[in-house]
Amino acid sequence: MKTLHYRRHSIKDGAVKDTIGLKGYELAFQEGERSQADQSFVSFSVAFHGPLVRTAETLMEFLRGSEDTPRHAPAIEEIGNQKWFDELVTNGEYMSAVNAGKTSLEALYAAAGDNQALRNAWVETAKRAVEKMFEQMSDSETAIAFGHTPIIELAAENTVTFGTPLPEGWNHLAEMDGLVFVQNRIPMVSGIEVTEVIRAQRQLAHA
């Protein structure tokens, strides 16, 4: 069995656009500390991030808080690159849906509209990110990864193979929230399921 803690990056309050600032670093550090202090202590064997700097910044600060020393994998492009997000945020349907209170995933589907080829391409990219991370893990290893919404949710909705329902709240991920993906949880059956929603304790960070 392989376990992947796939979480959204921390708060983007940096001086440079779309980077992590003081609040973001503090939240990532605190979540790293909490991962070691909780009764559900987790030791990570592998660490992943995407090509955008905010995912790497979050990972580094999380690990500083946890004092864990996993091996670092190269950036996973499918976790989300700048071109993908530039195209998304300039899509009028996406922004209209977000402004109307839709979830990021609902807004993503609104942006695709009737373009099934575009939707399929997004789904395959999100799924491939999870598959690539599992491919770089050995049996019994647990990994930490930082990425983006709605790509994490898109992967969850389209990667699960056991037919089990997704956990409540899986499609509402704020900063540092995430999902636990498990591969080969059932003996002799190959597949992936999402077993848990990770909720960050954002109220611990300074407002």
C-alpha positions in Angstrom: 0.0 0.0 0.0 1.2 3.5 -0.8 -0.3 6.7 0.8 -0.2 10.2 -0.6 -1.1 13.3 1.4 -1.9 15.7 -1.5 -2.5 19.2 -0.1 -3.2 22.7 -1.4 -0.4 25.2 -1.1 -0.4 27.8 1.8 -1.7 31.4 1.8 -0.5 33.6 -1.1 0.4 36.7 0.7 3.9 37.3 -0.6 5.3 40.6 -1.9 5.6 39.0 -5.3 2.4 37.9 -6.9 1.3 34.3 -6.3 4.0 33.6 -3.7 3.9 32.6 0.0 4.4 35.5 2.5 4.5 35.7 6.3 1.0 34.3 6.9 1.6 31.5 4.4 4.9 30.5 5.9 3.5 30.5 9.4 0.5 28.3 8.4 2.8 25.9 6.5 5.2 25.7 9.4 2.4 25.1 12.0 0.9 22.4 9.8 4.3 20.7 9.6 4.6 20.8 13.4 1.0 19.5 13.8 1.7 16.5 11.5 4.3 15.3 14.0 2.5 16.3 17.2 -0.9 14.8 16.5 -1.8 11.3 17.6 -1.9 10.4 13.9 1.8 11.0 13.6 3.0 10.6 10.0 6.6 10.2 8.8 7.0 11.1 5.1 9.3 9.1 2.9 9.0 11.2 -0.3 8.1 14.9 -0.9 6.6 16.3 -4.1 5.7 19.8 -5.4 4.7 21.4 -8.7 6.6 23.8 -11.0 5.1 26.9 -9.4 7.1 28.4 -6.6 4.3 28.6 -4.1 4.1 24.8 -3.9 7.9 24.5 -3.3 7.8 27.3 -0.7 4.9 25.6 1.1 6.7 22.2 1.1 10.0 23.7 2.4 8.3 25.5 5.3 6.1 22.5 6.1 9.2 20.2 6.4 10.9 22.8 8.5 8.0 22.7 10.9 7.8 18.9 10.9 11.6 18.4 11.0 11.0 15.5 8.7 13.6 14.6 6.0 12.0 12.8 3.1 13.7 12.4 -0.2 12.8 15.2 -2.7 11.4 14.3 -6.1 11.7 16.6 -9.1 8.8 19.0 -9.7 5.8 17.3 -11.2 4.6 19.4 -14.2 1.1 17.9 -14.1 0.5 19.3 -10.6 -0.1 22.6 -12.3 2.0 25.0 -14.4 1.7 28.8 -15.1 0.3 28.3 -18.6 -2.6 26.2 -17.2 -3.6 28.7 -14.6 -3.2 31.7 -17.0 -5.6 30.1 -19.4 -8.0 29.3 -16.6 -8.2 32.7 -14.9 -8.6 34.4 -18.2 -11.6 32.2 -19.0 -14.7 34.3 -18.5 -17.0 31.4 -17.6 -14.5 30.3 -14.8 -14.4 33.7 -13.2 -18.2 34.2 -13.4 -18.7 30.8 -11.7 -16.2 31.6 -8.9 -17.8 35.0 -8.4 -21.2 33.3 -8.2 -20.0 31.2 -5.3 -19.3 28.0 -7.1 -16.5 25.7 -5.9 -13.3 25.8 -7.9 -14.1 22.4 -9.4 -17.6 23.5 -10.5 -16.1 26.6 -12.0 -13.6 24.5 -13.9 -16.3 22.5 -15.4 -18.2 25.7 -16.3 -15.1 26.9 -18.0 -14.9 23.7 -20.2 -18.6 24.1 -21.1 -19.5 21.7 -23.9 -15.8 21.3 -24.9 -15.4 17.6 -23.9 -11.9 17.4 -25.4 -10.8 20.3 -23.1 -12.4 18.7 -20.1 -10.8 15.3 -20.9 -7.4 16.9 -21.2 -7.7 18.6 -17.8 -8.8 15.3 -16.3 -6.0 13.3 -17.8 -3.4 15.9 -16.5 -4.8 15.8 -13.0 -4.9 12.0 -13.0 -1.3 11.8 -14.4 0.0 13.9 -11.5 -1.2 11.4 -9.0 -0.1 8.4 -11.0 3.4 9.9 -11.4 3.7 10.4 -7.7 2.7 6.9 -6.9 5.1 5.6 -9.5 8.0 7.2 -7.6 7.0 5.6 -4.3 7.9 2.2 -3.0 5.4 -0.1 -1.2 4.4 1.0 2.3 5.8 4.5 1.7 3.8 7.7 2.6 4.4 10.9 0.7 3.6 14.6 1.1 2.7 16.7 -1.9 1.7 20.3 -2.4 -0.4 21.4 -5.4 -3.4 23.4 -6.3 -7.2 23.5 -6.3 -9.1 22.5 -8.4 -6.5 20.1 -9.8 -6.4 18.0 -6.5 -10.2 17.7 -6.5 -10.3 16.9 -10.3 -7.8 14.1 -9.6 -9.9 12.8 -6.7 -13.1 12.7 -8.8 -11.6 10.9 -11.7 -8.8 8.7 -10.2 -10.7 6.6 -7.7 -11.1 3.0 -9.0 -12.8 1.1 -6.2 -16.1 2.8 -6.5 -16.2 3.9 -2.9 -17.7 7.3 -2.2 -15.5 10.3 -1.7 -15.3 11.6 1.8 -17.5 14.5 2.8 -16.0 17.9 2.0 -13.5 16.5 -0.6 -14.4 19.3 -3.1 -14.0 22.2 -0.7 -10.3 22.7 -0.1 -8.9 25.9 1.4 -5.2 26.7 1.9 -3.3 23.8 3.3 -6.3 21.5 3.2 -5.9 18.2 1.3 -6.9 14.7 0.5 -5.3 11.3 1.3 -5.0 9.1 -1.7 -4.3 5.4 -1.2 -3.1 2.9 -3.8 -3.6 -0.8 -3.4 -5.4 -0.6 -0.1 -7.3 -3.9 -0.7 -5.0 -6.9 -1.1 -4.7 -8.3 -4.6 -6.6 -5.4 -6.1 -4.9 -2.6 -8.0 -6.5 0.8 -7.7 -6.7 4.1 -5.9 -9.1 5.6 -3.4 -9.5 8.8 -1.4 -9.8 7.9 2.3 -9.7 11.2 4.1 -10.0 15.0 4.0 -7.1 16.9 5.7 -8.2 20.1 7.3 -5.6 22.7 8.2 -6.0 24.6 11.5 -5.9 28.1 9.9 -7.2 29.8 13.0 -3.8 29.1 14.6 -2.0 31.4 12.2 -2.0 35.1 12.9 -4.9 36.9 11.2 
